[in-house]
Amino acid sequence: MKIDLMPKTRLGKWSVWLNAFFLIVIAVSIVLVNVLGLLSYGDHWWDVTVPILALITITAFILGIIAIIKKERSALVYISVAIGLLAILFIPLHSLFIND
């Protein structure tokens, strides 16, 4: 079985690009808050950004699973599914350790 780097199917490409967008927005947000100090995690932009990004990465996860079922054999799709799975696991596990 040969595993390519780039996805060949449309579903695989969507999965990879959606998760790339997710990672870029998270990285930019961290830079804006922690490095530059321009924003704060307590602001309302974060309350809007996080649910949208969660839906994006869950969609990428589902599209990646469908692409794998339909015989997509790309390393980036497997990575995309792993990122989606980690994000999905983060949602319920994070709430276990919040000390509000």
N, C-alpha and C positions, 0 to 999 in steps of 0.2 A: 504494500500500500504506500503510495507516494503522497507526501504531505507538502503542499506548496505554502509559500508565505502569504501571498495575496489571495483573497477569496475570488472565486470565479462566478458565483451565482449572485443574483440581485439581492436576495435575502442576506447572504453573507456580507456583502458590501454595506448594506444598510446597518447591519449589526455592528460592524467595525467602525463605521463613521459616526454612528450615534454614541458609541462608547468613547470614541476619540473626542467628540464634542463634550461629553460628560467630564472627561478627565481635564480637558483644557479649561472649562469653566470653573471646575473645582480648584485647579492650580492658580488661575487668575484671581479667584476669590481669596485664596490663602495669601497670595502676594499682596493684594489690596488691604487685607486686614492686618496680617502679622508683620509684613515687611515695611510697607509704606504707611500704615496707620491711617489710611484715608477713610476706611469704613470700620464698622464694628459688627460683631456677630449678633448683637442685641438689636440691630436695626431691622426695619421691616423688609428690606430687600432680601435678607437672608431667609425670612419666613416664606417668601414667594419663590425664591430660587431653589431651595432644597426640595420641595414637593415636585416641582417641574423636572428637576434633574433626576429625582427618584423614578418618576414615570418614564423618563427617557432611557435610563439604564435598565429598567425592567422590560421595556419594549425591546431594547437591544438584546437582552438575555433571551426573550421568547423568540425573536427572529433568528438568533444564533442557534438555538435548539432546533427550530424548524429546518434551518439550513443544514445542520449536521444530520438530521433525520433524512433529508433529501440528498444525502451523499456529498455534502460540502466537506472537503478535506483541506482546510487551510489553518495554519498555525495562528493567524490573527483572529480567526473566528473562535477557535478554542480559547484564546486569551480573553476575547470579548465575553464569552460565556462565563469564564472564571471571574472576571470583574463584575459582571452582573450578579452572579451567585454571591459574591462577597458583599455587594451592596444590599442584596435582598436579606442576607443573614445579619447585616449590620443593623437594619431597621428594628427588628424585635430584640436583638441582643443588647443594643445600645440602651434601650429603655429599662433594662434590668439593672443598670449601673448608674442611673441618673440619681443624684442626691439633692433634689429640690426641696 
